[in-house]
Amino acid sequence: MRAIYQKELKTYFSSMTGYVFIGVLLLLSGIMCLWVNLLGGLSNFEYTLSMVSYIFLLIVPVLTMSVVADERRNKTDQLLYSLPLGTGRIILGKYFALVTVFACAVGVMCFYPLILSLYGTVNFLSAYAALLGFFLLGCALLAFGLFISSLTESPVIAAVISFFSLLFLYLLGSFASMIPAGASASFICYVILAALLCLIVYRLTRNGFFAGALYVIAAGVLCVLYFLRPALFEGSFPALMNWLCVYDRYTDFANGVFDLSAAVYYFSVTGIFVCFSMQSLEARRWNEGRSGL
Amino acid sequence: MICVNHLTKKYGSHTAIEDLSFSIEEGKIYGLLGPNGAGKSTTMNIITGCLAASAGTVTVDGIDHFEDSRAAKRLIGYLPEMPPLYGDLTPYEYLCFVARAKGLKGEALEADVREIMDKTRITEMSGRLIRNLSKGYRQRVGIAQAMLGNPKYIILDEPTVGLDPLQIIEIRTLIRELSGSHTVILSSHILAEVQEVCDQLLIIADGKIAAAGTIEQIIDREGGDGTLSVIAKDEGDLSEVFDGIQGIERVQPTDADEGLLGFTVFFRRGSDIREAVYRSFVSHGGVLLDLHANVPTLESVFLHLTERSEEISPEEPVSPAADAKDDGDENQEDGGYTPQFR
């Protein structure tokens, strides 16, 4: 894992990718800090971070698009597979390198509250709690970007999918309010969601029968539940969407509250997508030679 | 020893390799020979753990890839068909990365990287970015990464493809040097290359083993009879001209110009019947115009095997393990086996 980690870090800092990521993040956070805190006269660094968090939409795809996709495109994945490492170590090495680049930017941002304290009173606890929340949110989104990159061999496609997926996650809260609270609407949404999930399963396993059977079972269970206990579906899909909205969890951090459940949520999202990435890389060992995205 | 047992790889409905079985003994250079698309790269990818098999097992010194893949991979160095290089690293940085990934540390890492760079003659290029190196040097860097960590088995997938003649000679020399301390498996579709470099051959066609053994063994087993092309004037009594000549299996008349007679004489390999044929023609009053012997070569055997591979019975897959049991000591001695064809 250490070998992969060192190599990835070297790659980020021998190319422009790492510098662009850190530079854009620091530039935007600097501008926001100037605008909100210094020119606006507010000592709450949390508000600045809340506004800066939207930049993840752009910089996460830039940093993660090549991380696995490039290996496949350049056929260097064959080297990784042939080395005595295992897919778990490969993905962890790559993920920790991503987090290290992000941590470099966050490390510099740690000085912002100190600078602000020169001009007024800063609540350091809430400022650094917000920074921790910001870091955890970034880590979760980087894991998501890593997973998207592991699905394709084209960095451009990975970047586009990551961008629109993150945009969708941003707007998930708004979409949730548009869905009727009735049981039938939630039922239809669940059936569509099951189809999408089975499509991902098919992408990972390349087993049409398995994915199809999974969908039939899922749709069957949903139908049975809908006809037996329709009350279960009332308002449940909008609630699920709100639960999945990763950015909404950051609201408490931005308001100066360290939300432990949100921290656990971010850790969980990170863990899930890192595991998905490992499975995706392992799945390629079984399906290599087939056409990909 | 690498043992490949009943290996099958399917991509959906397409079967890339089917029920492949063979074993690799230590200290030899093995050539995996086959036409493009025969399944050579798939076989190598499965042996190295880059690809999972649909069925069958691969054991490296008794270690099953499926049970302890990392331990098995430590024994193997692999150069895929396209060298897996990072263009934004220098050869030195790249080799240090691979060495670390193979578990080398500190001075041992440094010493191994320096030694391998010397052996593969890339030391003078060690500070340049890989993307700026020529194809020959990139291939050397690829071979160097396979040699790192002193693996027992080095597997090279078409190591000379795309190189110029001088680079090909250099890479072949390097491979021969490797054979002293490693077991080498290389794939190729260039007959001259495997003839020059390899001790043992495995000919793969349509995902199945068509023949295995040394070049001589394969030619002996699969080459069939030698042939003698004869053209003579249509003079004298030639009806019994081939009678009584030792070694002749059969004679087949061939087309010839007006006033001439043509024959193809099939004879057992090992016997030279040219002189006897000449004397017989003279004694029968014939005038011999052309006498040309054709003995089976690896090329003719290869073409013969790859053309008829579709006739191989799927019910009787080639299995060296099974053959070794059947053939006993004979196969133990020469390390080969007799493929079963219908």
HADDOCK unambig.tbl for C-alpha pairs under 7 A between the chains (distance, minus, plus):
assign (segid A and resid 3 and name CA) (segid B and resid 97 and name CA) 5.76 0.50 0.50
assign (segid A and resid 3 and name CA) (segid B and resid 100 and name CA) 5.47 0.50 0.50
assign (segid A and resid 3 and name CA) (segid B and resid 101 and name CA) 5.31 0.50 0.50
assign (segid A and resid 7 and name CA) (segid B and resid 97 and name CA) 6.53 0.50 0.50
assign (segid A and resid 75 and name CA) (segid B and resid 84 and name CA) 5.84 0.50 0.50
assign (segid A and resid 76 and name CA) (segid B and resid 84 and name CA) 4.25 0.50 0.50
assign (segid A and resid 76 and name CA) (segid B and resid 85 and name CA) 6.25 0.50 0.50
assign (segid A and resid 78 and name CA) (segid B and resid 50 and name CA) 6.01 0.50 0.50
assign (segid A and resid 78 and name CA) (segid B and resid 84 and name CA) 6.80 0.50 0.50
assign (segid A and resid 79 and name CA) (segid B and resid 84 and name CA) 5.82 0.50 0.50
assign (segid A and resid 81 and name CA) (segid B and resid 49 and name CA) 6.70 0.50 0.50
assign (segid A and resid 81 and name CA) (segid B and resid 50 and name CA) 4.88 0.50 0.50
assign (segid A and resid 82 and name CA) (segid B and resid 48 and name CA) 5.80 0.50 0.50
assign (segid A and resid 82 and name CA) (segid B and resid 49 and name CA) 5.86 0.50 0.50
assign (segid A and resid 82 and name CA) (segid B and resid 50 and name CA) 5.44 0.50 0.50
assign (segid A and resid 82 and name CA) (segid B and resid 73 and name CA) 6.41 0.50 0.50
assign (segid A and resid 82 and name CA) (segid B and resid 78 and name CA) 6.85 0.50 0.50
assign (segid A and resid 83 and name CA) (segid B and resid 73 and name CA) 6.30 0.50 0.50
assign (segid A and resid 83 and name CA) (segid B and resid 101 and name CA) 6.66 0.50 0.50
assign (segid A and resid 83 and name CA) (segid B and resid 102 and name CA) 6.45 0.50 0.50
assign (segid A and resid 84 and name CA) (segid B and resid 70 and name CA) 4.41 0.50 0.50
assign (segid A and resid 84 and name CA) (segid B and resid 73 and name CA) 5.27 0.50 0.50
assign (segid A and resid 84 and name CA) (segid B and resid 74 and name CA) 5.81 0.50 0.50
assign (segid A and resid 84 and name CA) (segid B and resid 102 and name CA) 6.15 0.50 0.50
assign (segid A and resid 85 and name CA) (segid B and resid 70 and name CA) 6.47 0.50 0.50
assign (segid A and resid 85 and name CA) (segid B and resid 101 and name CA) 6.87 0.50 0.50
assign (segid A and resid 285 and name CA) (segid B and resid 50 and name CA) 6.16 0.50 0.50
assign (segid A and resid 285 and name CA) (segid B and resid 51 and name CA) 4.57 0.50 0.50
assign (segid A and resid 285 and name CA) (segid B and resid 52 and name CA) 5.55 0.50 0.50
assign (segid A and resid 286 and name CA) (segid B and resid 51 and name CA) 6.05 0.50 0.50
assign (segid A and resid 286 and name CA) (segid B and resid 52 and name CA) 5.04 0.50 0.50
